[in-house]
């Protein structure tokens, strides 16, 4: 069973076709890249997947259940988590509290029986595995951007119980911060299906198990990173080679 599926999804805004019959699956235990030029429809696809937008046609399936007409809140209650291009955190709260809120919300949705550890222990484990323990008591608005981004990713991981959608998780980060954010994702890949929108092709090619490419709202291919790199349509549309 796929963790998340988009099946023949189209989304139109008047005469503008943002997505045109796009299909792909995210499997539990994989990191799946979604790439394409600016304006290709990547964020629209994520917004449809999370319920922020309803598709004009097609369907969205979460854990084998059709959630096309299910609200964003109810999809989150089914274990779907998301981050955004810019870090969205509780700026006046500290790092520990931001992560604790995510853990508590997941347990409220899924139920306490899904983990034997108490909330505080789980929060401590998340802080330790993401190397955030030294800043656990720091207010979010006092932290540099790279650390804020790392907190957002670990908070999204703490909330998600089935699928995690990350929109440009390494944007604006230096090499060390990128490595830490990728480490957070790697720690959680076994229990989640993870989709990342990312423009850094080195990240995509080194991290992802499979990659889906869309261009002008249309699906081009889904395959292993090496297959994507060799595909002539992808090269022409996205990787910048001459036809």
C-alpha positions as CSV (number, residue, x, y, z in Angstrom):
1,X,0.0,0.0,0.0
2,X,1.3,3.4,-0.9
3,X,1.6,6.1,1.8
4,X,0.2,8.8,-0.5
5,X,-1.0,8.7,-4.1
6,X,-2.1,11.4,-6.6
7,X,-4.1,9.8,-9.3
8,X,-4.8,11.7,-12.6
9,X,-4.9,15.0,-10.7
10,X,-5.7,18.2,-12.6
11,X,-6.0,21.7,-11.1
12,X,-7.3,24.7,-13.0
13,X,-7.5,28.3,-12.0
14,X,-9.8,29.7,-14.7
15,X,-7.9,29.4,-18.0
16,X,-4.7,28.6,-16.2
17,X,-3.9,24.8,-16.0
18,X,-1.6,24.4,-13.0
19,X,-1.7,20.6,-13.0
20,X,-2.7,18.4,-15.9
21,X,-3.4,14.7,-15.2
22,X,-0.5,14.2,-12.8
23,X,-0.1,10.9,-11.1
24,X,2.6,9.6,-8.7
25,X,2.9,7.5,-5.5
26,X,5.0,7.9,-2.3
27,X,5.8,4.7,-0.6
28,X,6.4,4.3,3.1
29,X,10.1,4.1,3.8
30,X,11.2,6.1,0.8
31,X,12.3,9.7,0.2
32,X,10.7,10.8,-3.0
33,X,11.8,13.9,-4.8
34,X,9.5,16.2,-6.8
35,X,11.4,18.5,-9.2
36,X,10.6,20.8,-12.1
37,X,11.3,24.3,-13.4
38,X,9.8,27.3,-11.5
39,X,6.1,27.4,-12.1
40,X,5.9,23.7,-13.0
41,X,3.2,23.0,-10.4
42,X,5.2,21.4,-7.6
43,X,3.7,23.4,-4.7
44,X,0.3,23.2,-6.3
45,X,0.7,19.4,-6.2
46,X,1.6,19.5,-2.5
47,X,-1.4,21.9,-1.8
48,X,-3.7,19.4,-3.4
49,X,-2.2,16.5,-1.5
50,X,-2.7,18.3,1.8
51,X,-6.2,19.5,1.1
52,X,-5.3,23.2,0.9
53,X,-6.6,23.0,-2.7
54,X,-9.2,20.7,-4.1
55,X,-8.4,19.2,-7.5
56,X,-10.5,20.1,-10.5
57,X,-10.4,16.3,-11.4
58,X,-8.6,13.3,-10.1
59,X,-8.1,11.9,-6.6
60,X,-5.8,11.9,-3.6
61,X,-5.3,8.7,-1.6
62,X,-3.7,8.5,1.9
63,X,-2.8,5.1,3.2
64,X,-5.2,3.5,0.7
65,X,-8.1,5.8,1.7
66,X,-9.6,8.3,-0.8
67,X,-9.2,11.7,1.0
68,X,-10.0,13.9,-2.1
69,X,-12.9,15.5,-0.3
70,X,-11.4,15.3,3.2
71,X,-10.3,18.5,5.0
72,X,-6.7,19.5,5.7
73,X,-7.3,19.0,9.4
74,X,-8.6,15.5,8.9
75,X,-5.7,14.6,6.6
76,X,-3.3,15.8,9.3
77,X,-5.2,13.6,11.8
78,X,-4.5,10.7,9.5
79,X,-0.8,11.3,9.9
80,X,0.1,13.8,7.0
81,X,2.7,16.4,8.0
82,X,4.1,19.3,6.1
83,X,6.7,22.0,6.2
84,X,6.8,25.2,4.1
85,X,9.4,27.1,2.0
86,X,9.9,29.6,4.9
87,X,10.1,28.3,8.5
88,X,6.8,28.6,10.2
89,X,7.3,28.2,14.0
90,X,6.0,29.6,17.3
91,X,8.6,32.4,17.4
92,X,7.9,33.4,21.1
93,X,8.3,29.8,22.3
94,X,11.5,27.8,22.8
95,X,12.7,24.9,20.7
96,X,11.6,22.2,23.1
97,X,8.1,23.6,23.4
98,X,7.7,23.8,19.6
99,X,8.6,20.2,19.2
100,X,6.6,19.1,22.2
101,X,3.5,20.7,20.7
102,X,4.0,18.6,17.5
103,X,4.4,15.4,19.5
104,X,1.3,16.1,21.6
105,X,-0.8,16.9,18.5
106,X,0.3,13.7,16.8
107,X,-0.6,11.6,19.9
108,X,-3.9,13.4,20.2
109,X,-4.7,12.4,16.6
110,X,-3.2,8.9,16.5
111,X,-3.5,7.9,20.2
112,X,-1.0,7.4,23.0
113,X,-0.7,3.7,22.3
114,X,1.4,4.3,19.2
115,X,4.4,5.0,21.4
116,X,5.5,3.5,24.7
117,X,7.7,6.5,25.6
118,X,6.2,9.5,27.5
119,X,6.0,12.8,25.7
120,X,9.0,14.3,27.5
121,X,11.2,11.3,26.7
122,X,10.2,11.4,23.0
123,X,10.9,15.1,22.8
124,X,14.3,14.6,24.4
125,X,15.1,11.8,21.9
126,X,14.1,14.1,19.0
127,X,16.3,16.9,20.3
128,X,19.2,14.6,20.7
129,X,19.0,12.9,17.4
130,X,18.8,16.3,15.6
131,X,21.7,17.8,17.7
132,X,19.2,20.5,19.0
133,X,19.7,19.7,22.7
134,X,22.1,22.6,23.3
135,X,19.5,25.1,22.0
136,X,16.4,23.4,23.5
137,X,15.6,26.3,25.8
138,X,16.3,29.0,23.3
139,X,13.5,31.1,21.9
140,X,12.9,30.5,18.2
141,X,13.2,34.2,17.3
142,X,16.7,34.3,18.8
143,X,18.0,31.5,16.5
144,X,19.8,31.8,13.1
145,X,17.8,30.8,10.0
146,X,19.6,27.5,9.6
147,X,18.7,26.3,13.1
148,X,15.2,27.5,12.6
149,X,14.9,25.5,9.5
150,X,16.2,22.4,11.3
151,X,13.7,22.9,14.1
152,X,10.9,23.1,11.5
153,X,11.9,19.9,9.8
154,X,12.2,18.0,13.1
155,X,8.9,19.4,14.2
156,X,7.2,18.2,11.0
157,X,8.8,14.8,11.5
158,X,7.5,14.8,15.1
159,X,4.0,15.5,14.0
160,X,3.8,13.2,10.9
161,X,2.9,9.5,11.5
162,X,2.6,8.4,7.9
163,X,3.6,11.0,5.3
164,X,5.8,14.1,5.4
165,X,5.8,16.7,2.7
166,X,8.8,19.1,2.7
167,X,8.8,22.2,0.5
168,X,12.4,23.2,-0.2
169,X,13.8,22.1,3.2
170,X,17.4,23.1,2.3
171,X,16.7,26.5,0.7
172,X,19.0,29.2,1.9
173,X,21.1,26.9,4.0
174,X,24.9,26.5,4.0
175,X,26.6,23.1,3.6
176,X,26.7,22.3,7.4
177,X,23.0,23.2,7.9
178,X,22.0,21.2,4.8
179,X,23.9,18.1,6.2
180,X,22.0,18.4,9.5
181,X,18.6,18.8,7.9
182,X,19.3,15.8,5.7
183,X,20.3,13.9,8.7
184,X,16.9,14.6,10.4
185,X,15.1,13.2,7.3
186,X,17.3,10.1,7.2
187,X,16.5,9.4,10.8
188,X,12.7,9.2,10.0
189,X,12.7,7.7,6.6
190,X,12.0,4.1,7.8
191,X,8.6,5.0,9.3
192,X,7.4,7.6,6.9
193,X,6.9,8.3,3.2
194,X,8.7,11.5,2.6
195,X,8.2,13.9,-0.4
196,X,10.7,16.7,-0.9
197,X,10.4,19.6,-3.3
198,X,14.0,20.7,-3.9
199,X,16.0,22.7,-6.4
200,X,19.4,21.5,-5.2
201,X,20.0,18.6,-7.6
202,X,22.9,17.3,-5.6
203,X,20.5,16.8,-2.7
204,X,17.9,15.2,-4.9
205,X,20.3,12.8,-6.5
206,X,22.1,11.8,-3.3
207,X,19.1,11.5,-1.0
208,X,16.1,10.4,-3.0
209,X,15.1,6.8,-3.7
210,X,12.8,7.9,-6.6
211,X,12.2,11.2,-8.3
212,X,9.1,12.6,-10.1
213,X,9.5,15.3,-12.7
214,X,6.8,17.7,-13.8
215,X,6.9,20.5,-16.3
216,X,4.2,23.1,-17.1
217,X,1.9,21.1,-14.8
218,X,2.4,17.8,-16.7
219,X,4.1,14.6,-15.4
220,X,7.3,13.8,-17.3
221,X,8.6,10.7,-15.5
222,X,9.1,8.9,-12.2
223,X,12.2,6.9,-11.7
224,X,15.5,6.4,-9.9
225,X,17.8,9.5,-9.7
226,X,20.2,8.0,-12.3
227,X,17.3,7.4,-14.7
228,X,16.1,10.9,-14.3
229,X,19.5,12.3,-15.0
230,X,19.6,10.4,-18.3
231,X,16.1,11.1,-19.6
232,X,16.3,13.4,-22.6
233,X,13.0,15.1,-21.8
234,X,14.1,16.0,-18.3
235,X,17.4,17.2,-19.6
236,X,15.7,19.5,-22.1
237,X,13.0,20.8,-19.7
238,X,14.9,21.1,-16.4
239,X,18.6,20.2,-16.4
240,X,19.4,22.8,-19.0
241,X,21.1,20.9,-21.8
242,X,20.6,21.9,-25.4
243,X,18.2,19.9,-27.4
